[in-house]
């Protein structure tokens, strides 16, 4: 069963502010929220964890081997993040 995080938990887990989370979503480099009800949204914790994992691999210069090792069908936001320049490279 997937864990769903609300924005406060996403902010706590990533260290990002609310506006930065939404900016990254609009740039296509952060997982979009899931619409839970008419007035609430949340993020899959596994997607937020994946986002952090990709940033760490980029920082460490191991993103190429990370992509090869994981051989996943990545979501568009994850591919955008992997291909974006300037994240600790």
N, C-alpha and C positions, 0 to 999 in steps of 0.2 A: 504494500500500500504506500502510495506517495504522500510525503509530508508537504503541506502547503504553508508557505510563509506569508505573513502580512508585511506591509511596507516597513513597519518598525523593526521586525526581525531581519528583513533584507538589509536595512540600514545598519543594524547592529553587526550582522555577519560580514558585511563588505566594508564598513567604515565610510560609506558614501552618504551624502546628503540626499534627501528626497528629489530635489531638482536635478541633481547629477544622475540619479538612477533613470529618471524620465528622459533626460538629454541623451544618455547612452542608448536607451530604447529607441528613441527617434533616429539615432545614427545607425541603428541596426547592429549594435555591438554588445547588447545586454539582453538577456531573455525577457520576452514580453510577459506581462501578467496574464493569468487565466481569469476570465470573468466567472466569478463564483455565483453571484446573484446580480440583480439589477444594480445594486449599489455597492458591491464589494468585489475586490479582486485579490489575487494572491499569486505567489510564484512557487513553482515546484522547487523544493530544496535541492533536488539533484541537479537542476539546471543552474542554480546559484553556485553550487559546489563545482560544477563543471566550468563555469565562468572563472572562478578563482583558480582552478587547476590550470586552465589555459594561460591565465596571466602569469602564474608561477613558471610554467614551462617557457613562456616567452622571455621572462626575466632571466631565467637560467640558461637561455640559449639552446634549449632542448626541444623546442616546439616541433621541429621536423621529425625527430625520433618519437616524440609523444604522439603525433598524428599517425605515424606508421605503426607504432605499438598498439594504439587503441582501435585502429581500423573500424571506426564507427561511421554510421551515417549521421553526420552532424547537422544540427539545425542551422538555418541560414544565419542567425545571429552569431553562432559559434564560428562559422566559416569567415564571416566578416571580421570578427575579433582576431582570429588567427592571421588573417591577411593584412590587418591594419598595421601601419608602421608607427613606431614611436612608443611602444609599450615596454620600455625597459630593454629594448634591443640595442 
